[in-house]
Amino acid sequence: MTMKAIVCKEFGSIDNLVFEKNERAPLGSTQVRIAIHVASLGFMDILMARGLYQLKPPLPYTPGSCGAGEIIEVGDSVSNFKAGDRVSFLNYHGAYAEEIVTEAVTAIQIPDAMDFEQAATYRLTYSPSWYALVERAALKSGETLVITGAAGGVGMAAIRLGKLLGARVIAAVGSEAKVQAVRANGADEVINYGVENFRDRVKELTGGKGADVILDVIGGDIFDQCIRCVNMWGRIIVMGFASGRIPTVPMNLPLLKNASIVGVFFGGWGMGKDHEGIRRLNAKLLELAATGQIKAHVSHRFPLDQTVKAMHTLLGREAIGKIILTAR
Ligand SMILES: NC(=O)c1ccc[n+]([C@@H]2O[C@H](COP(=O)([O-])OP(=O)(O)OC[C@H]3O[C@@H](n4cnc5c(N)ncnc54)[C@H](OP(=O)(O)O)[C@@H]3O)[C@@H](O)[C@H]2O)c1
């Protein structure tokens, strides 16, 4: 039997990705087969297809790291799932397809009230944001949190979580349309670094002290400024390099401020071996979602065969929150 999938046959331009019929993968004893309803588009999926991500899967491969759907088959030794269960999953690749075969441990059952779109979205937005803010940077109530690229998938989630954790949230974005979006999402203050000096505004908004925690997804020139507007004993979370430049740090600056530079690699943890920690995190986020305290923001929806167009939309900085791909 066959199913349709986006296929990457060589690393490089995303325009070389094709949508075609593929043989169904065989099912291992510890695996589940999921009929995918929705997948979410992430920056990492594009980096991987370009051959720029730290993990390079053997070619050909199907991109896509996060999705949601219905289990249609379980391996012989899988006892916690059955056909018909509604799940989300997180895998390094394979989500831009009508079906995926993945280790059962990567799947999480979702509540009846949660739709597939939310399920496919929160695991690469709220999960890494929670991991970064709570587990890595220990954000405390009353602290000031600055988020760069704040209208993106990670950023919109970090705004909500920052507010829930009792922080004062300053959202930094690059356009007027995004200013409106982050304000509506609950940011206390907004910086538009498209027209304002990021470092000066952070200083101004913090009475000259700087931010206690900065979550940076951009790197490049913005990161260069982050290191100059973090408070004493502050933490800068290094989350991503959407600008394309991995910055370097004059190490006298963190020294002078007793500041920490906190690396976050959610994939290394969230798709790694701490399954108990991941279950705890998911239980917490599903509870927050069930009580309406968090909701992933989706700005664009594309059918699966238009994945390349969706990727160009993301690279064009048009997305607010997440872009999703619908397979059914
Ligand atoms: N370390 C981890 O564990 C982890 C987990 C998840 C994601 N990430 C990384 O975090 C970053 C953000 O992820 P995301 O899902 O929030 O991405 P996203 O939705 O695309 O948001 C990224 C934001 O970066 C800003 N940006 C600045 N320069 C850009 C450029 N040259 N091209 C594109 N965007 C640019 C854009 O905001 P403005 O237009 O407002 O500037 C955009 O909204 C990515 O690099 C991703 O790989 C890391």
PDBQT file of the ligand as one rigid body, heavy atoms in Angstrom, charges set to zero:
ROOT
HETATM    1  N1  LIG A 401      16.321  25.307  21.017  1.00  0.00    +0.000 N 
HETATM    2  C1  LIG A 401      15.171  24.671  20.971  1.00  0.00    +0.000 C 
HETATM    3  O1  LIG A 401      14.945  23.693  21.667  1.00  0.00    +0.000 OA
HETATM    4  C2  LIG A 401      14.133  25.177  20.019  1.00  0.00    +0.000 A 
HETATM    5  C3  LIG A 401      12.803  24.735  20.052  1.00  0.00    +0.000 A 
HETATM    6  C4  LIG A 401      11.885  25.289  19.166  1.00  0.00    +0.000 A 
HETATM    7  C5  LIG A 401      12.298  26.261  18.250  1.00  0.00    +0.000 A 
HETATM    8  N2  LIG A 401      13.618  26.627  18.244  1.00  0.00    +0.000 N 
HETATM    9  C6  LIG A 401      14.131  27.651  17.341  1.00  0.00    +0.000 C 
HETATM   10  O2  LIG A 401      13.639  28.892  17.759  1.00  0.00    +0.000 OA
HETATM   11  C7  LIG A 401      13.515  29.734  16.635  1.00  0.00    +0.000 C 
HETATM   12  C8  LIG A 401      12.099  30.273  16.601  1.00  0.00    +0.000 C 
HETATM   13  O3  LIG A 401      11.178  29.222  16.382  1.00  0.00    +0.000 OA
HETATM   14  P1  LIG A 401       9.689  29.586  16.045  1.00  0.00    +0.000 P 
HETATM   15  O4  LIG A 401       8.968  28.323  15.854  1.00  0.00    +0.000 OA
HETATM   16  O5  LIG A 401       9.165  30.577  17.017  1.00  0.00    +0.000 OA
HETATM   17  O6  LIG A 401       9.904  30.302  14.628  1.00  0.00    +0.000 OA
HETATM   18  P2  LIG A 401       8.998  31.387  13.918  1.00  0.00    +0.000 P 
HETATM   19  O7  LIG A 401       7.576  31.167  14.255  1.00  0.00    +0.000 OA
HETATM   20  O8  LIG A 401       9.398  31.426  12.497  1.00  0.00    +0.000 OA
HETATM   21  O9  LIG A 401       9.453  32.754  14.618  1.00  0.00    +0.000 OA
HETATM   22  C9  LIG A 401      10.748  33.252  14.469  1.00  0.00    +0.000 C 
HETATM   23  C10 LIG A 401      10.701  34.762  14.537  1.00  0.00    +0.000 C 
HETATM   24  O10 LIG A 401      12.030  35.217  14.298  1.00  0.00    +0.000 OA
HETATM   25  C11 LIG A 401      11.967  36.505  13.727  1.00  0.00    +0.000 C 
HETATM   26  N3  LIG A 401      13.012  36.643  12.704  1.00  0.00    +0.000 N 
HETATM   27  C12 LIG A 401      14.021  37.526  12.761  1.00  0.00    +0.000 A 
HETATM   28  N4  LIG A 401      14.819  37.414  11.706  1.00  0.00    +0.000 NA
HETATM   29  C13 LIG A 401      14.292  36.447  10.923  1.00  0.00    +0.000 A 
HETATM   30  C14 LIG A 401      14.651  35.907   9.657  1.00  0.00    +0.000 A 
HETATM   31  N5  LIG A 401      15.751  36.325   9.013  1.00  0.00    +0.000 N 
HETATM   32  N6  LIG A 401      13.893  34.923   9.141  1.00  0.00    +0.000 NA
HETATM   33  C15 LIG A 401      12.812  34.478   9.809  1.00  0.00    +0.000 A 
HETATM   34  N7  LIG A 401      12.409  34.950  11.020  1.00  0.00    +0.000 NA
HETATM   35  C16 LIG A 401      13.147  35.934  11.565  1.00  0.00    +0.000 A 
HETATM   36  C17 LIG A 401      10.564  36.689  13.155  1.00  0.00    +0.000 C 
HETATM   37  O11 LIG A 401       9.964  37.730  13.903  1.00  0.00    +0.000 OA
HETATM   38  P3  LIG A 401      10.054  39.271  13.472  1.00  0.00    +0.000 P 
HETATM   39  O12 LIG A 401       9.650  39.353  12.031  1.00  0.00    +0.000 OA
HETATM   40  O13 LIG A 401       9.092  39.899  14.395  1.00  0.00    +0.000 OA
HETATM   41  O14 LIG A 401      11.476  39.672  13.717  1.00  0.00    +0.000 OA
HETATM   42  C18 LIG A 401       9.825  35.393  13.470  1.00  0.00    +0.000 C 
HETATM   43  O15 LIG A 401       8.534  35.619  13.963  1.00  0.00    +0.000 OA
HETATM   44  C19 LIG A 401      13.894  28.914  15.408  1.00  0.00    +0.000 C 
HETATM   45  O16 LIG A 401      15.241  29.188  15.084  1.00  0.00    +0.000 OA
HETATM   46  C20 LIG A 401      13.725  27.495  15.892  1.00  0.00    +0.000 C 
HETATM   47  O17 LIG A 401      14.561  26.601  15.190  1.00  0.00    +0.000 OA
HETATM   48  C21 LIG A 401      14.517  26.116  19.096  1.00  0.00    +0.000 A 
ENDROOT
TORSDOF 0
